[in-house]
Amino acid sequence: MDWLNRWENNKIGWHAEQINRQLIEYLPEFNLAKKDKIFVPLCGKSLDMIYLLNQGLSIVAVEMSDIAIEQFFNENKLPFKTSNIDTLKLYEGERIQIYCGDFFALNSKHLDTVKAVYDRASLIALDTVLRQKYVKHLNDIIDEDVRILLLTLDYPQHQKIGPPFAVSKTEVDLLYGGSFQYRELHCINDIENEPMFQNLGVDFVKKAVYFLQKVGT
Ligand SMILES: C[S@@+](CC[C@H](N)C(=O)[O-])C[C@H]1O[C@@H](n2cnc3c(N)ncnc32)[C@H](O)[C@@H]1O
């Protein structure tokens, strides 16, 4: 089932009703000031964006589903207006802009002044080929020094079909190593909190958090 169908049929098992614990723990690593802009790629209707707004930050995000974006604004009682920018529809509220359309249609102009990127369930939503394309495009549209908080999952891929897809530390190194400095901040096997993986007989689910920073070429 593709992403738009998932939204139409409300099959959005990845959506979390709580703010992500790693975001709360590691956001200070960014050292952001009030109103600094953070980019949330493939944002869904993530409540983590409410947390970021409540920290005083500004958000620019992209999501292909209108349903997701309208649910985000309506369920959080945030007023918004819409306009068309290039090939994208822009939903805009106070300190938040969400582009509706394809991530690959974004360019650096849309991400002007972005200081940081929050990637939860975005890279790992994509298959191997798209992950390479995603990282290349992200690298192309963000400025030097931009930092990324990247949350990944790793598990034996032959034991379950993605998404979410398994992304190992070796793959993070291959994808980002050339243009980014990175540190692993956290990595634990969290299989006991993943009943869906347990039911499929998956041996482990490693959850990792990386802090990356784009370096000059
Ligand atoms: C697994 S969900 C994660 C959503 C969000 N990051 C979260 O943590 O709840 C992936 C989202 O990416 C969106 N998506 C997938 N491919 C996309 C693309 N090429 N451009 C824009 N959005 C995309 C899907 O509609 C879906 O809402």
The ligand as a Tripos MOL2 file, in Angstrom:
@<TRIPOS>MOLECULE
LIG
   27    29     1     0     0
SMALL
NO_CHARGES

@<TRIPOS>ATOM
      1 C1          6.7250    6.5120    8.3730 C.3       1 LIG1
      2 S1          5.9090    8.0370    8.1520 S.3       1 LIG1
      3 C2          6.7450    9.0390    9.3400 C.3       1 LIG1
      4 C3          6.0750   10.3510    9.6260 C.3       1 LIG1
      5 C4          6.7510   11.2000   10.7120 C.3       1 LIG1
      6 N1          8.1590   11.4370   10.4550 N.3       1 LIG1
      7 C5          6.5430   10.6160   12.0760 C.2       1 LIG1
      8 O1          7.5250   10.4240   12.8020 O.co2     1 LIG1
      9 O2          5.3850   10.3660   12.4570 O.co2     1 LIG1
     10 C6          6.5740    8.5940    6.6120 C.3       1 LIG1
     11 C7          5.8250    9.7690    6.0330 C.3       1 LIG1
     12 O3          6.4930   10.2400    4.8760 O.3       1 LIG1
     13 C8          5.5630   10.6200    3.8860 C.3       1 LIG1
     14 N2          6.3100   10.4990    2.6170 N.ar      1 LIG1
     15 C9          6.8250    9.3680    2.0780 C.ar      1 LIG1
     16 N3          7.5130    9.6510    0.9620 N.ar      1 LIG1
     17 C10         7.4640   10.9960    0.7900 C.ar      1 LIG1
     18 C11         7.9970   11.9000   -0.1800 C.ar      1 LIG1
     19 N4          8.7380   11.4650   -1.2180 N.pl3     1 LIG1
     20 N5          7.7390   13.2240   -0.0440 N.ar      1 LIG1
     21 C12         6.9940   13.6880    0.9920 C.ar      1 LIG1
     22 N6          6.4570   12.8750    1.9530 N.ar      1 LIG1
     23 C13         6.6880   11.5510    1.8520 C.ar      1 LIG1
     24 C14         4.4070    9.6510    4.0680 C.3       1 LIG1
     25 O4          3.1840   10.1540    3.5820 O.3       1 LIG1
     26 C15         4.3920    9.4670    5.5910 C.3       1 LIG1
     27 O5          3.5200   10.3720    6.2150 O.3       1 LIG1
@<TRIPOS>BOND
     1     1     2 1
     2     2     3 1
     3     2    10 1
     4     3     4 1
     5     4     5 1
     6     5     6 1
     7     5     7 1
     8     7     8 2
     9     7     9 1
    10    10    11 1
    11    11    12 1
    12    11    26 1
    13    12    13 1
    14    13    14 1
    15    13    24 1
    16    14    15 ar
    17    14    23 ar
    18    15    16 ar
    19    16    17 ar
    20    17    18 ar
    21    17    23 ar
    22    18    19 1
    23    18    20 ar
    24    20    21 ar
    25    21    22 ar
    26    22    23 ar
    27    24    25 1
    28    24    26 1
    29    26    27 1
@<TRIPOS>SUBSTRUCTURE
     1 LIG1         1 GROUP 0 **** ****
